[in-house]
Each structure stands twice: as structure tokens, then as C-alpha cells.
Amino acid sequence: MEESTLLLVLIVSFGLAVLMSPLFIPFLRRLKFGQSIREEGPKSHQKKSGTPTMGGIVIVLSVLITSLVIGLWLTSFSPQLLLLLLVTVGYGVVGFLDDYLKVARKQNLGLTSKQKLVGQLVIAGGFCVGLQQVGLDTSVAIPGTTAAIDLGWLYFALVIVMLLAGSNAVNLTDGLDGLLAGTGAIAFGAFAILAWNAGFMDTALFATAIVGAVLGFLVFNAHPAKVFMGDTGSLALGGAIAAIAIMINMELMLILVGGVFVIETASVIIQVISFKTTGKRVFKMSPLHHHYELSGWSEWRVVVTFWLVGMVLAVLGIYIEVWM
């Protein structure tokens, strides 16, 4: 696959997202699919209540259409690409159900944690079956080296953990206008480069399609956001980035390239443990982006700072895999 093909994928996916968003936003408004803001969140976020959510539908559709059309046009529509689409669309459906229940109930309560977990596990199980069928290597590579550890059947337990952790970590990052869209575009862009460099062309195509879709969505999601992606988008993106790392045998690289998502999740874990054990909070609010908001940073400053951190981590990941 030539660089020009990936550029075409980027342009098509971006164009679809930019064209579909202005159609979906008024439609979501008419259906009164507005975001319910949790009361315990920053007070400044209350004015965002009612902003159309479930915009992740645009991202998922753009990726799906682009991958199918370009993949079939190149006659290289592989089982690997099908598995990546399965995870993305599947997690997107789980997120859609969660979002729909929230807007239907007019409160920030969708699927229960148990219901969401069951849905994620079912899709992760199907992904594992698919991986077994395509004969994926069960070794975990050590970044920057030629060493690898073969986990055997334990590898599939790792896959399930990665999909669950990835989807929920990315979901936690979706808290400010443009935060997840920007950090997501950077992380998926890094994985597109890594996949292309390692010869995983269909995966590179897929990751590039996500970059285009997320950037197109960012046009309408940047501060002040006209639409939110909701769990429909965040769960789909979280599952997708974990699946990509698995598909190109760079499982551990997800920790570095997706470092912003890891940091956000760690802040929540630290906050919960600290409060339950000592009764004190380490951060003013978690996830971490809210801590900086409550510390006086503007929303835009927080978002841009997290984008820059994501960029540094992405470049570092590419350097380790490509040049070291």
C-alpha cells in the first residue's frame, strides 16, 4: 500500500465526517438527544447540558464506510480488517445503548456497569475467537528490542483485559471539548505509522480512517463543542485502539502511545484508593483534566496541554519502534 492510498483514506474519512456532522447535529437536536451533565462535575460544565450527544455515530459510520469502500477497492479486505471493524462497531453499539438510555431517562445514568461489562466481554470474546482463526502470534514483543514472550493461551486473557481497559480508559478521557478527539487523532496516527512501517497494511488503512473521522468530528467538537461523541464514540475508539495494538503485535506500545489515557485512568484509581483508605483526595477532581480545570486552567489550555503530551508520547513510541 502506497502513502498516496493512506492519504486518500484520510481525506475520504475526514470528508465523510465533515459532511455528515451538520446533518446529524440538527437531527439529534430534534430528537432531544442532549447531554445530561453530572451534578458533581465542574459547575462550568452545567451550561453544556443539552448539547447533542451520540455524535460518535458519525465517527463509526465514517470509519466503516471508508474501510469497506477502500478495502474492497484495493481487493485487500482481510479477516484482520473485519475483526477491527467488529470491535469498533460492537463497542460503538454498547456505547450507543448507554447513551440512548441516558437521554431517554434525562439523567447521566445509562447501562449499569454490569450490563456494559457483559456487552464488552461478549465482543472481546468474539474478537478472541477471530484471532484464533487467523492464527495470530501469541507472543508479546518488548518495545525497542527483538525479544518477545510467548504467553500461549494466556494471551487471550491479555486481549480481553486490553479491550476492557482500553475502552474504559478512553471513555474516561472524554470530558472536555475536543480532548478525546485530539488525543485520539494523535494516538491513532502514531499507530497508523507503526502499522504501515511493520507491513500491516489493512491495519494502517483502518487506523488512518479513524484519524480522518476523528479530525472531521473535531471540527464540530472543538471548544465550544456543537456536539459530543458520547459513549458511542469513546467506547468504539477505546476498543479500536486496543485492537490495533493487538493486531500489529505491539501490545505494550499501547501503554506509551496511549499514555494520556493511561494517566487519566491512573488518576481515577489513585483518587478512589486514597479516598477509601485515608478519606482524603489527591486531586481536586478526577479524571485528571478536571483537576486542572478546578485549579484555574481554562478548558482550552487543559485540552491543548493534553494534546501536546499525547504528541510527545506518540513521537517517542514511533522513535522506539522505527529508529531504535
Secondary structure as the mmCIF struct_conf table of DSSP 4:
data_model
#
loop_
_struct_conf.conf_type_id
_struct_conf.id
_struct_conf.beg_label_comp_id
_struct_conf.beg_label_asym_id
_struct_conf.beg_label_seq_id
_struct_conf.end_label_comp_id
_struct_conf.end_label_asym_id
_struct_conf.end_label_seq_id
HELX_RH_AL_P HELX_RH_AL_P1 GLU A 3 ARG A 30
TURN_TY1_P TURN_TY1_P1 LEU A 31 LYS A 32
STRN STRN1 GLY A 34 GLY A 34
HELX_LH_PP_P HELX_LH_PP_P1 GLN A 35 ARG A 38
TURN_TY1_P TURN_TY1_P2 GLU A 39 GLU A 40
BEND BEND1 GLY A 41 GLY A 41
HELX_RH_3T_P HELX_RH_3T_P1 LYS A 43 LYS A 48
TURN_TY1_P TURN_TY1_P3 SER A 49 GLY A 50
STRN STRN2 PRO A 52 PRO A 52
TURN_TY1_P TURN_TY1_P4 GLY A 55 GLY A 55
HELX_RH_AL_P HELX_RH_AL_P2 GLY A 56 TRP A 73
TURN_TY1_P TURN_TY1_P5 LEU A 74 THR A 75
HELX_RH_AL_P HELX_RH_AL_P3 PRO A 79 ARG A 105
TURN_TY1_P TURN_TY1_P6 LYS A 106 LYS A 106
BEND BEND2 GLN A 107 ASN A 108
BEND BEND3 LEU A 111 LEU A 111
HELX_RH_AL_P HELX_RH_AL_P4 SER A 113 VAL A 134
TURN_TY1_P TURN_TY1_P7 GLY A 135 GLY A 135
STRN STRN3 SER A 139 ALA A 141
TURN_TY1_P TURN_TY1_P8 PRO A 143 GLY A 144
BEND BEND4 THR A 145 THR A 146
STRN STRN4 ALA A 148 ASP A 150
TURN_TY1_P TURN_TY1_P9 GLY A 152 TRP A 153
HELX_RH_AL_P HELX_RH_AL_P5 LEU A 154 THR A 173
TURN_TY1_P TURN_TY1_P10 ASP A 174 GLY A 175
BEND BEND5 LEU A 176 LEU A 176
TURN_TY1_P TURN_TY1_P11 ASP A 177 GLY A 178
HELX_RH_AL_P HELX_RH_AL_P6 LEU A 179 ASN A 197
TURN_TY1_P TURN_TY1_P12 ALA A 198 GLY A 199
HELX_RH_AL_P HELX_RH_AL_P7 MET A 201 ASN A 221
BEND BEND6 ALA A 222 PRO A 224
HELX_LH_PP_P HELX_LH_PP_P2 ALA A 225 ALA A 225
BEND BEND7 LYS A 226 LYS A 226
HELX_RH_AL_P HELX_RH_AL_P8 GLY A 230 MET A 247
TURN_TY1_P TURN_TY1_P13 ILE A 248 ASN A 249
TURN_TY1_P TURN_TY1_P14 GLU A 251 LEU A 252
HELX_RH_AL_P HELX_RH_AL_P9 MET A 253 VAL A 257
TURN_TY1_P TURN_TY1_P15 GLY A 258 GLY A 258
HELX_RH_AL_P HELX_RH_AL_P10 GLY A 259 THR A 278
BEND BEND8 GLY A 279 GLY A 279
BEND BEND9 VAL A 282 PRO A 287
HELX_RH_AL_P HELX_RH_AL_P11 LEU A 288 LEU A 294
TURN_TY1_P TURN_TY1_P16 SER A 295 GLY A 296
HELX_RH_AL_P HELX_RH_AL_P12 GLU A 299 ILE A 318
HELX_RH_PI_P HELX_RH_PI_P1 TYR A 319 TRP A 323
#
